[in-house]
Amino acid sequence: MEHCELVPGRGIRHGKTEIFFNEKRATLRAALGEPIPPSNPMWDDEDEFVRGGEEWLRLRFVDNKLADIEVLGGTLSYKDIELKDTDVRTLRDGLNNHGLVLTDVTEWLSEGRDCIDLQIVVATAGDVEVVDDLEEGKQDRIAWVITSRDFEIEDA
């Protein structure tokens, strides 16, 4: 299972590989390997990576520079908090223990929940209606975590 660490406002680390915003597409492909071919040519600004037969990571580019990171599989942590391979209640508790808040709605995207302090949006299987997970009673499991160079914290 692939593991990444969140670096708020900058991107993620996978081992020694820094997957940081504004990095060039060619540089990330060299570090991560070739992405799977896109299923639809209209998504030619995205690279999707699969590990162990599981969707793992989707990277979106603007002008061939990294703009968005979507963690689809594996694990993603910040300090001692698991952000991806968990359920929403455990995530909320872990964030609260560090003085961080997970809202019930997102201001940045059309689905999910914001953690503004970490500049992420998380969505459960129930939020995105992942049928397989809903059938297994896992609707509270985190389906994906997104961070973006466009998620900015405004001073209050």
Backbone as CSV, one residue per row, in Angstrom:
resi,resn,N_x,N_y,N_z,CA_x,CA_y,CA_z,C_x,C_y,C_z
1,MET,0.845,-1.174,0.000,0.000,0.000,0.000,0.891,1.239,0.000
2,GLU,0.600,2.151,-0.908,1.382,3.376,-1.045,1.081,4.328,0.120
3,HIS,2.115,4.980,0.617,1.944,5.932,1.706,2.492,7.297,1.300
4,CYS,1.734,8.335,1.625,2.157,9.715,1.382,1.958,10.534,2.643
5,GLU,2.685,11.631,2.706,2.543,12.585,3.798,2.118,13.922,3.220
6,LEU,1.136,14.545,3.840,0.667,15.853,3.418,1.617,16.935,3.909
7,VAL,1.938,17.851,3.017,2.689,19.053,3.360,1.744,20.201,3.010
8,PRO,0.972,20.692,3.985,-0.073,21.677,3.698,0.427,22.879,2.898
9,GLY,-0.322,23.197,1.852,0.008,24.341,1.025,1.103,24.094,0.004
10,ARG,1.760,22.931,0.090,2.863,22.630,-0.835,2.598,21.399,-1.675
11,GLY,1.913,20.376,-1.097,1.660,19.134,-1.816,1.801,17.936,-0.900
12,ILE,2.408,16.860,-1.425,2.600,15.641,-0.643,4.003,15.084,-0.894
13,ARG,4.430,14.213,0.032,5.682,13.465,-0.138,5.335,11.990,-0.209
14,HIS,5.990,11.323,-1.130,5.883,9.871,-1.256,7.300,9.338,-1.155
15,GLY,7.656,8.838,0.037,9.050,8.465,0.267,9.907,9.715,0.149
16,LYS,10.910,9.652,-0.728,11.786,10.816,-0.932,11.301,11.699,-2.079
17,THR,10.200,11.297,-2.715,9.684,12.060,-3.848,8.748,13.156,-3.363
18,GLU,9.077,14.385,-3.712,8.224,15.518,-3.382,7.305,15.788,-4.562
19,ILE,6.012,15.705,-4.303,4.991,15.955,-5.313,4.376,17.292,-4.925
20,PHE,5.069,18.356,-5.325,4.726,19.697,-4.880,4.118,20.506,-6.023
21,PHE,3.257,21.447,-5.642,2.589,22.298,-6.611,3.602,23.045,-7.471
22,ASN,3.198,23.253,-8.721,3.971,23.949,-9.740,5.148,23.150,-10.268
23,GLU,5.303,21.887,-9.804,6.336,21.018,-10.373,5.939,20.671,-11.797
24,LYS,6.909,20.520,-12.656,6.651,20.206,-14.055,6.162,18.763,-14.209
25,ARG,5.259,18.580,-15.141,4.665,17.270,-15.408,5.739,16.235,-15.748
26,ALA,6.670,16.588,-16.598,7.719,15.659,-17.001,8.565,15.214,-15.805
27,THR,8.831,16.125,-14.895,9.619,15.803,-13.704,8.881,14.792,-12.833
28,LEU,7.573,14.995,-12.645,6.796,14.063,-11.823,6.656,12.709,-12.499
29,ARG,6.482,12.685,-13.794,6.417,11.408,-14.509,7.734,10.657,-14.392
30,ALA,8.834,11.367,-14.448,10.138,10.723,-14.301,10.277,10.089,-12.914
31,ALA,9.737,10.750,-11.912,9.841,10.256,-10.537,8.831,9.147,-10.229
32,LEU,7.625,9.243,-10.792,6.539,8.319,-10.441,6.300,7.216,-11.468
33,GLY,6.871,7.357,-12.651,6.627,6.403,-13.727,5.519,6.907,-14.630
34,GLU,5.258,6.141,-15.657,4.228,6.539,-16.609,2.840,6.348,-16.006
35,PRO,1.964,7.323,-16.197,0.583,7.164,-15.730,-0.172,6.213,-16.648
36,ILE,-1.343,5.774,-16.193,-2.180,4.939,-17.050,-2.741,5.822,-18.159
37,PRO,-3.040,5.234,-19.310,-3.614,6.046,-20.390,-4.970,6.613,-19.965
38,PRO,-5.251,7.858,-20.342,-6.546,8.438,-19.955,-7.694,7.699,-20.627
39,SER,-8.774,7.518,-19.900,-9.948,6.834,-20.443,-10.724,7.754,-21.378
40,ASN,-10.505,9.047,-21.249,-11.197,10.022,-22.074,-10.198,11.115,-22.449
41,PRO,-10.040,11.387,-23.742,-9.053,12.395,-24.150,-9.317,13.795,-23.592
42,MET,-10.540,14.063,-23.151,-10.798,15.391,-22.599,-10.092,15.601,-21.259
43,TRP,-9.578,14.519,-20.651,-8.860,14.626,-19.377,-7.350,14.585,-19.606
44,ASP,-6.887,15.154,-20.701,-5.461,15.097,-21.009,-4.608,15.974,-20.092
45,ASP,-5.250,16.713,-19.207,-4.495,17.511,-18.236,-4.298,16.762,-16.919
46,GLU,-4.665,15.476,-16.887,-4.550,14.666,-15.669,-3.643,13.462,-15.906
47,ASP,-2.905,13.099,-14.891,-2.151,11.849,-14.867,-2.682,11.022,-13.715
48,GLU,-3.031,9.770,-13.997,-3.515,8.876,-12.954,-2.548,7.707,-12.814
49,PHE,-2.230,7.409,-11.562,-1.278,6.359,-11.262,-1.971,5.246,-10.489
50,VAL,-1.634,4.013,-10.846,-2.201,2.821,-10.220,-1.058,2.057,-9.574
51,ARG,-1.290,1.559,-8.383,-0.303,0.724,-7.689,-1.025,-0.505,-7.154
52,GLY,-0.472,-1.676,-7.423,-1.067,-2.917,-6.930,-2.495,-3.105,-7.411
53,GLY,-2.794,-2.626,-8.621,-4.134,-2.759,-9.175,-5.146,-1.782,-8.600
54,GLU,-4.702,-0.860,-7.750,-5.597,0.095,-7.105,-5.316,1.512,-7.604
55,GLU,-6.392,2.259,-7.900,-6.201,3.671,-8.195,-5.520,4.290,-6.982
56,TRP,-4.477,5.044,-7.242,-3.697,5.567,-6.136,-3.651,7.088,-6.130
57,LEU,-3.320,7.685,-7.256,-3.033,9.106,-7.263,-3.471,9.708,-8.597
58,ARG,-4.120,10.868,-8.520,-4.481,11.617,-9.732,-3.904,13.022,-9.588
59,LEU,-3.141,13.411,-10.585,-2.510,14.721,-10.593,-3.102,15.526,-11.741
60,ARG,-3.466,16.783,-11.470,-4.003,17.669,-12.497,-3.007,18.804,-12.735
61,PHE,-2.856,19.130,-14.007,-1.865,20.118,-14.408,-2.515,21.285,-15.124
62,VAL,-1.977,22.460,-14.934,-2.332,23.650,-15.681,-1.020,24.168,-16.267
63,ASP,-1.001,24.305,-17.579,0.222,24.728,-18.274,1.400,23.825,-17.918
64,ASN,1.133,22.516,-17.815,2.136,21.489,-17.509,2.803,21.653,-16.150
65,LYS,2.135,22.367,-15.243,2.611,22.486,-13.865,1.537,21.954,-12.934
66,LEU,1.960,21.249,-11.887,1.026,20.603,-10.966,0.141,21.617,-10.260
67,ALA,-1.179,21.405,-10.353,-2.151,22.307,-9.738,-2.962,21.612,-8.649
68,ASP,-3.336,20.335,-8.853,-4.190,19.606,-7.908,-3.642,18.211,-7.685
69,ILE,-3.796,17.735,-6.465,-3.395,16.376,-6.094,-4.594,15.699,-5.474
70,GLU,-4.961,14.555,-6.014,-6.075,13.772,-5.482,-5.543,12.403,-5.077
71,VAL,-5.577,12.118,-3.791,-5.142,10.822,-3.280,-6.371,9.916,-3.257
72,LEU,-6.320,8.852,-4.051,-7.451,7.949,-4.229,-7.299,6.646,-3.462
73,GLY,-6.081,6.255,-3.178,-5.835,4.987,-2.500,-4.628,5.087,-1.592
74,GLY,-4.304,3.990,-0.968,-3.166,3.975,-0.061,-3.465,4.751,1.205
75,THR,-2.428,5.328,1.767,-2.573,6.107,2.989,-1.999,7.497,2.770
76,LEU,-2.515,8.431,3.534,-2.046,9.813,3.513,-2.122,10.314,4.939
77,SER,-1.014,10.799,5.449,-1.021,11.260,6.833,-0.497,12.679,6.940
78,TYR,-0.881,13.282,8.056,-0.343,14.567,8.473,-0.035,14.420,9.952
79,LYS,1.236,14.578,10.292,1.692,14.285,11.653,1.260,12.865,11.985
80,ASP,0.494,12.641,13.046,0.062,11.271,13.368,-1.393,11.015,12.980
81,ILE,-1.951,11.847,12.102,-3.357,11.732,11.709,-3.444,11.068,10.338
82,GLU,-4.152,9.950,10.250,-4.414,9.321,8.960,-5.565,10.057,8.299
83,LEU,-5.344,10.544,7.078,-6.334,11.349,6.370,-7.136,10.551,5.348
84,LYS,-6.573,9.491,4.789,-7.230,8.775,3.696,-7.782,7.412,4.111
85,ASP,-6.963,6.585,4.691,-7.348,5.203,5.014,-8.022,5.164,6.384
86,THR,-9.198,5.797,6.457,-9.907,5.924,7.719,-11.372,6.222,7.446
87,ASP,-12.120,6.456,8.499,-13.515,6.889,8.355,-13.631,8.331,8.851
88,VAL,-14.736,8.965,8.503,-14.888,10.397,8.777,-14.895,10.703,10.281
89,ARG,-15.475,9.835,11.091,-15.514,10.102,12.539,-14.111,10.048,13.152
90,THR,-13.348,9.036,12.777,-11.983,8.914,13.285,-11.130,10.084,12.804
91,LEU,-11.322,10.475,11.556,-10.590,11.621,11.015,-10.944,12.895,11.772
92,ARG,-12.220,13.127,11.966,-12.662,14.328,12.679,-12.060,14.360,14.094
93,ASP,-12.094,13.221,14.795,-11.529,13.144,16.147,-10.024,13.438,16.134
94,GLY,-9.306,12.843,15.173,-7.862,13.064,15.081,-7.526,14.522,14.817
95,LEU,-8.280,15.133,13.917,-8.061,16.550,13.633,-8.376,17.412,14.852
96,ASN,-9.502,17.127,15.502,-9.881,17.892,16.696,-8.814,17.804,17.779
97,ASN,-8.185,16.648,17.928,-7.125,16.479,18.928,-5.933,17.390,18.667
98,HIS,-5.798,17.856,17.433,-4.714,18.772,17.059,-5.212,20.203,16.865
99,GLY,-6.460,20.458,17.280,-7.018,21.797,17.157,-7.417,22.159,15.734
100,LEU,-7.631,21.146,14.891,-8.019,21.361,13.505,-9.482,20.977,13.331
101,VAL,-10.155,21.631,12.409,-11.593,21.436,12.231,-11.877,20.851,10.851
102,LEU,-12.773,19.876,10.818,-13.307,19.330,9.575,-14.747,19.798,9.479
103,THR,-15.039,20.636,8.475,-16.393,21.166,8.329,-17.306,20.093,7.745
104,ASP,-18.602,20.323,7.805,-19.552,19.363,7.253,-19.821,19.575,5.774
105,VAL,-19.392,20.697,5.241,-19.555,20.985,3.815,-18.271,21.622,3.294
106,THR,-18.138,21.628,1.997,-16.960,22.240,1.390,-17.333,23.549,0.706
107,GLU,-16.455,24.506,0.811,-16.602,25.760,0.079,-15.828,25.705,-1.226
108,TRP,-14.877,24.765,-1.351,-13.988,24.712,-2.493,-14.518,23.834,-3.627
109,LEU,-15.189,22.748,-3.294,-15.633,21.793,-4.307,-17.135,21.554,-4.200
110,SER,-17.658,20.707,-5.064,-19.096,20.434,-5.057,-19.476,19.323,-4.078
111,GLU,-18.503,18.581,-3.567,-18.790,17.523,-2.600,-17.620,17.382,-1.638
112,GLY,-17.930,16.883,-0.464,-16.890,16.643,0.523,-16.952,17.610,1.688
113,ARG,-15.860,17.615,2.451,-15.730,18.416,3.667,-14.357,19.086,3.650
114,ASP,-14.287,20.300,4.158,-13.028,21.051,4.186,-12.323,20.900,5.521
115,CYS,-11.009,20.858,5.451,-10.160,21.149,6.602,-9.302,22.313,6.130
116,ILE,-9.768,23.507,6.417,-9.141,24.717,5.899,-7.699,24.847,6.368
117,ASP,-7.433,24.487,7.619,-6.072,24.612,8.144,-5.071,23.766,7.368
118,LEU,-5.509,22.610,6.859,-4.623,21.735,6.095,-4.755,21.945,4.588
119,GLN,-5.689,22.795,4.188,-5.948,23.086,2.783,-6.287,21.816,1.993
120,ILE,-7.218,21.031,2.571,-7.666,19.807,1.914,-9.184,19.738,1.902
121,VAL,-9.689,18.940,0.973,-11.083,18.534,0.955,-11.076,17.016,0.983
122,VAL,-11.914,16.434,1.850,-12.056,14.985,1.910,-13.503,14.630,1.602
123,ALA,-13.686,13.495,0.971,-15.033,13.017,0.689,-15.131,11.558,1.083
124,THR,-16.283,11.198,1.624,-16.539,9.811,1.973,-17.148,9.093,0.773
125,ALA,-17.196,7.774,0.869,-17.854,6.986,-0.168,-19.313,7.410,-0.294
126,GLY,-19.951,7.724,0.821,-21.333,8.188,0.790,-21.483,9.528,0.101
127,ASP,-20.499,10.418,0.276,-20.533,11.727,-0.386,-20.503,11.582,-1.896
128,VAL,-19.691,10.661,-2.372,-19.488,10.519,-3.817,-20.220,9.311,-4.386
129,GLU,-21.007,8.665,-3.538,-21.837,7.528,-3.935,-21.038,6.434,-4.632
130,VAL,-19.957,6.004,-3.994,-19.183,4.875,-4.487,-19.989,3.621,-4.174
131,VAL,-20.630,3.056,-5.194,-21.614,1.991,-5.007,-21.044,0.790,-4.273
132,ASP,-19.839,0.342,-4.639,-19.268,-0.833,-3.981,-19.117,-0.615,-2.482
133,ASP,-18.638,0.550,-2.097,-18.452,0.832,-0.680,-19.792,0.993,0.035
134,LEU,-20.786,1.580,-0.638,-22.095,1.746,-0.022,-22.739,0.390,0.245
135,GLU,-22.576,-0.525,-0.694,-23.150,-1.857,-0.523,-22.494,-2.603,0.632
136,GLU,-21.238,-2.333,0.895,-20.526,-3.009,1.970,-20.715,-2.306,3.309
137,GLY,-21.539,-1.258,3.349,-21.761,-0.533,4.595,-20.591,0.334,5.004
138,LYS,-19.808,0.771,4.040,-18.625,1.573,4.337,-18.787,3.004,3.844
139,GLN,-19.999,3.530,3.898,-20.245,4.865,3.356,-19.495,5.963,4.101
140,ASP,-19.022,5.704,5.311,-18.283,6.716,6.073,-16.773,6.665,5.842
141,ARG,-16.293,5.709,5.040,-14.869,5.626,4.728,-14.483,6.769,3.795
142,ILE,-13.280,7.287,3.968,-12.804,8.364,3.112,-12.504,7.780,1.722
143,ALA,-13.122,8.369,0.697,-12.938,7.920,-0.684,-11.747,8.609,-1.338
144,TRP,-11.573,9.895,-1.068,-10.448,10.636,-1.619,-10.151,11.874,-0.777
145,VAL,-8.925,12.357,-0.960,-8.470,13.599,-0.340,-7.858,14.437,-1.460
146,ILE,-8.275,15.691,-1.559,-7.744,16.594,-2.579,-7.099,17.798,-1.906
147,THR,-5.966,18.182,-2.459,-5.337,19.443,-2.100,-4.986,20.154,-3.400
148,SER,-4.961,21.459,-3.354,-4.766,22.238,-4.562,-3.961,23.494,-4.269
149,ARG,-3.228,23.925,-5.265,-2.498,25.188,-5.100,-3.474,26.357,-5.026
150,ASP,-4.716,26.138,-5.433,-5.729,27.192,-5.415,-6.490,27.278,-4.091
151,PHE,-6.261,26.331,-3.166,-6.918,26.371,-1.870,-6.104,27.316,-0.995
152,GLU,-6.614,28.482,-0.797,-5.873,29.483,-0.037,-6.585,29.791,1.258
153,ILE,-5.811,30.031,2.286,-6.351,30.426,3.571,-6.364,31.949,3.610
154,GLU,-7.539,32.492,3.863,-7.637,33.948,3.967,-7.487,34.349,5.423
155,ASP,-6.802,35.467,5.649,-6.671,35.974,7.016,-8.017,36.455,7.503
156,ALA,-8.333,36.124,8.745,-9.630,36.538,9.321,-9.595,37.971,9.762
